[in-house]
């Protein structure tokens, strides 16, 4: 390239101000080799000064997309009301090397196509395309062009139209996590009270999430407390070193899971109880609980978690149960939660 710039397109002359300048081939070759050597030395010197560690390859992220259904309430102290809109969001969670949740904006189901399965479909992308807000925005053409869908999301012999359902029969360990922050913000429920809500009838007015599921499934689905040296009756407390008020629950959840102490035996289900100040979102009112649909994780706001049927409702989403709707007799449309006979409908509200 240097020779071309000096001599023109493979000619021995280049005209500048109409004055021909003639180069000797030997001289050109002599100077070109000298320049190449000089460029090589400069490059090696630069790399030596900067250090090879400065050349950092982009990290490929592989995350699993999940549908998250929300439970909505207006008012306080159990004054619940139905809302007409379905409250649903999509997140993508990676767990290597640590748990990281990305919010998803836009129509991810259309992007993935008919093969979409919650808690199964997988996206792959470079970490460099994601900003500090940890959002995958499918309204952005650059993002859409930079994200790939992992095609092998199905078990051998499984139809692409058949959801990968979790085996729901058996006995499963569950870990309840009580989240506190460095300002003292914490759930009003104690470790023992959380144990009672989810596992022990005698502490919680004769009913628990465990007893409801055991009874309704005729003993085929049983939840028992997680075990381990760091666990007290299925409950562990995790302290964060920053204020959680107003923080997005997904990122707080990541931090909690990444800070779980050692000394916890293997478990299946996670119940995470936040201070009421954590941001679970807003859709027609306060969102007081969330459940992966399907999945193994549920999230709760303090105070509302005391309603056993809220826990039953959110775990129902884990088990592939949607909201139970019913017609509104006044206008003849389907209304979210409007079935008062079902825990997945309006029945969850503390009754």
N, C-alpha and C positions, 0 to 999 in steps of 0.2 A: 504493500500500500504506500509505503514511503517513496519507493522508486516511481510508482505511478504518479504520485503528486508532484515529484520533481520533474519527470521526463514526459508526462502526457501519457496517452494510451499506447504504451509499448513502443513509443518513438524515441529517438535519441535527441530530439529537439523540443523545446517548448518556447513559444513566443510570448514575451512580456514586453509591453510597450513597443511592439513590432520589432524588438531586437532579438534575434535568434541567439539562444544560449546552448552551447554544445557541451555534452558531458562525455567524458571517456568512460567506456564500459568498465574498465578495470577500476577506475576511481570510484564509480558508483557502487560497485560490488564491495570495494574496500570500506567505504563509508557505511554502507547498509549493514555489513556484518558488525561493524563497530557499534552502530546504533542498536542493533539487536542485542548485542552483549550488554550494552549500557542499560537497555530496558529490562533485561533479565535481572541484572544486579539490583536495580531500583526496586523491582517487584519483590525479590527475595528479602531485601532490606525492610520493605514495608510490612511484609508478612511477619518478619522477625520482631518488629516493633509492636505490631498490633496483637500478635499471638494467634495461633491457629484456632484457639477456642472461640475467637470472635465469629468464626464462620459457623453459624448455628442453623442446622436444617429445620425446616418447618415441621411441626408436630401434627400428625394425622389424628383426628379425633373420631372415635367410633362410639356413637351413642344410640340408645334405644328410645323410640318415641312412645309416649304413653298419653292416653286420654285421662284427664282428671275431672271428675264430676264433683260439683260443690253443693253444699247444703246451705240454704239461704234463710236468714231470719230477719225480720224487722222488729224493732222494739227490744225490750230488756226483760230479764227474769222470766223467760219462757213465754213471752207474748209473741207467738209465731204467726206468720201469715204466709199464704202461698204467693208465688210469683208466676207470671205467665211465660217467662223466657227460661229456656234451659241454660244453666250456668255450666259451661264446659270450657276447658282450656287444654292446650297441648304443650307438653314439655319433652325434652330429650335429655336423657341422663347417661353420662359416662361414669365408669367406675374404675378407671385405670389411668394414672396411679392413685387417684383419689376420687371421691364422689363429686361430680360436677353436674349441675342442672342448668340447662339452657332453656329460656323461655322461647316459645315459637309464636311468631306473628304470621298472619296470612293463612292461606288454605293449604295446610300440609297434607291433608288427605287427597286433594286433587294432585298435588305434586308427586306423591308416592303412587297414586293410582289405585285400581281395584284390589291390589294385593295388600293394602294397608291393614295391619292388625295391631291393635294397641298392645304395648308391652312386648312386641315381637319385632315390628319393622325397625330397621336400623339405618341410620344416616352416617355417611363418612364425609369429612371435610377437613381442610387445613385450619389449624387454630388461628392462623394469621388473618382470616377473614372475619373473625368475631371481635367486636369491640368490648370495652370494659363492662358494658351493660349485660353481656352474656345473652344476647338475643339473636336467634336465627330468624331473619325477617324475609319471608317468601314473597313479600311485596316488592322486594329489591331484586331487580333482574340480575345483578352481579352475584348476589347470594345464590339465587336459583341456579345460575350457571356453574357455581363453584361447589355445590353439594351433590353428592351421589347417593343413590339408594342401594344398600346391600341386597342383592336379589335372593340370596339363599336364606330366607327367613322361615322356612317350613321344614317340618320333620319328614323323614322318608315316608311316602305313602299318604301324606296329608294333603287334602284338597286345598287349593288356594282360596276357596270360598268358605272353608271351615275354620272358625276361630281356634287358636291354640288355647284350649281351656285348661286351667289348672285342675289337678286332681283334688277334689273338694271333700273326699271322704278320708277320715282318719283323725289322728290326734296331732295337733300342731302346737309347737312352742311359740309364744309371742312375747316380745319385749316392749314394755311401755317406757317411754323416755320423758322425764320431766325436765324441761328446759328453763334455765335461769341465766341472767346476764350479770354483768359487773356492776350494775346500779342497784341490784336487789330486786329487779323486776322478775316476777316468777308467777307460776300458776297459784291460784288460791287453794288448790287441792294439794294436800300433803302426799307423800309417797304412799302412806298407808291407805289414804282415801282413794288414790288412783288404783291401788291393788284391789280395793273393794269394788270399784266401778266395773273393772274389767274381769276380775277373777273370783271374787269371794262374796257370796250372797249375804252372809251373816253380818258383814260390815256395812252393806249398802241396802238396808231395808228389805232384805230377803230376795234380791234380784241382782244379777250381774250380766254382762255381755256373754260371758261363758255359759251361764245357765240358760239364757234365752236360746242360744244356738244349739246347745246340747238337747234342749227340750224340743225345739222346732224341727230338728233333724232326726229325732228319735235316736240320739246318741251317735249318729254317723259323722258328725262334724264337731270336734271338741277342741277348745283352745285352752292350753295350760300355760302357767307362768314360765318364762325363760329362767334358766339356771346359770350359776357361775359365781365365783367368789366376789365379783363386783356388783352382783344383782341382789336386790332385796325383794323377795316375793314377786319376782317378775318385773320389777321396776328399777331403773337406774336413773340417776340424776346427772346431767351434763351442764357444766357452767361455761358460758362463753365470755370472752374478754372484751366485749363491746356491747353498747346498748342495742337491744333488738326492736325497740319501739319504732313502728313504721317500716321496718325492713321486710322485704319480700320473703315469704315463708320458704320458697324453694331454696334460696341461698342460705338462709338460716338452717334449714334442714341439712344441706350439704355439710355445713360447718359442724353441726351436731354429730352426724354420722362419721365424719372424719376425726372426731375427738372422742369417740367411744373408748372407754377404758378397756384394757385387756382383762381377761378373767370373765368373759361372757361366752357361754357354750353356744353351739349352733342353734339357730332359731329360724322361724319362717316369717312371722308377721311382725310388723313394726307399728306401734301406736305412739305418735309423737304429740305431746301436750305442750302448747306454747302459752306464754303470758298473753293476756287478752290484747296487748298492744301490738302484737305482730300482725303484719298485713297479709291476710289470706285472700284479699281481693274484695271487690264490691260488685254486686249485680242485683239490683232491685232491693238492696238491703245488705246488712252485714253477712259475710260468709263466715260461718262458724265451724265448718268441718269440710274435709275433702277426702276423697278416696280414689286411688288408682283403679281404672276400669279396663281390664282386670289388673290384678297385681297383688302386692303384699303390704303396701304402705297406706296408712291413714294419718291424717293430721287434724288436730282439734284446738279450738280456743278454750282457754280456761273459762270456767263458769258453765259454759254450755256442755262441756264434756261430762258434767254430772248427770245429764239425762242419758240413761242407759240406752235408750232406743236410738240416740244419735250414734253411739258406737256400733250398734247393730246395723244401722242404716249405712254407715261408711264402709264397714267390712262387707256388707252386701255388694257394694261396687267392686270390691276385690274379687268377689265370687261371680262376677259377670252379671249382676243384677242392675238394671237401669231404674230410673225413677218411675213410680207407679202413678200414671196420670188418670184423669177422668174428665168427662164432659162437664162444663159449667152450664147448669140449667138455664142461666140467664141469657147467654149468648150462643150456646151450642158449640163452643170450641174446646179443644183439649187444653187443660191447664196443668202445668207442672205441679206435682205433689198432691193433686186434687183428689186422690183416692184415699178416703179417711180410714179404710179398712186394712191398710198395708203399711208395714214399717218402712217400705221404700217409697211411700207416699206421705200424706199428711200425718199419719199415725206416729211418725218418729218424734214429734214435738213434745216429748216428756210424758206422754200418756201411757 
